[in-house]
C-alpha cells in the first residue's frame, strides 16, 4: 500500500500502461522496451509485472519484489 505521504502528493502518481490504472509510484516499476526501434521506459504496476506483462521489445530480466 502507498504511504500516506504518497497518497496526498498527486505528483507521485503514474498510470500503468498494462492495466491503465493510476497508482502511487511506490508500487510501480519501469520496464525498458522498444518503440520503433528506440529504447523506451514503460511504467508498470508491480501486480501487472508479476503477472508477466512485458513491453514490446523487452529483453531484460524482471524479478518479483518480495512481499
C-alpha positions in Angstrom: 0.0 0.0 0.0 1.2 3.5 -0.7 2.3 5.6 2.2 0.0 8.4 3.5 2.5 11.0 2.2 2.4 9.5 -1.3 -1.4 9.4 -1.3 -1.5 13.1 -0.6 1.1 14.1 -3.2 -0.6 13.9 -6.7 2.9 14.3 -8.3 3.8 10.8 -7.1 1.2 9.1 -9.3 1.7 7.2 -12.5 -0.5 5.3 -14.9 0.2 1.6 -15.5 0.5 1.0 -19.3 -0.7 -2.6 -18.9 -4.0 -2.1 -16.9 -4.3 1.7 -17.4 -5.0 2.4 -13.7 -3.4 5.2 -11.7 -1.0 4.1 -8.9 1.4 5.6 -6.5 5.0 5.5 -7.8 5.9 3.3 -4.8 4.1 0.4 -6.4 5.4 0.9 -9.9 8.4 -0.4 -11.8 9.9 0.9 -15.1 10.5 -1.8 -17.7 12.5 -1.0 -20.8 11.1 -2.0 -24.2 11.4 -0.8 -27.7 9.2 1.7 -29.6 10.1 2.0 -33.4 13.5 0.5 -32.6 14.3 3.0 -29.9 14.5 2.2 -26.2 11.5 3.4 -24.1 10.6 3.2 -20.4 7.2 1.8 -19.6 5.7 2.4 -16.2 4.0 -0.8 -15.0 2.4 -1.6 -11.6 4.1 -4.4 -9.7 0.9 -6.6 -10.0 1.0 -6.5 -13.8 4.7 -7.1 -13.9 4.3 -10.0 -11.5 1.6 -11.5 -13.8 4.0 -11.4 -16.7 3.2 -8.3 -18.6 6.2 -7.1 -20.6 6.5 -4.2 -23.1 7.2 -4.8 -26.8 10.9 -5.5 -27.3 11.6 -6.3 -23.7 14.8 -8.3 -23.4 15.7 -7.9 -19.8 15.0 -9.9 -16.6 12.4 -8.9 -14.1 12.4 -10.4 -10.6 9.3 -10.0 -8.5 9.6 -7.9 -5.4 9.4 -9.8 -2.1 6.1 -9.1 -0.3 
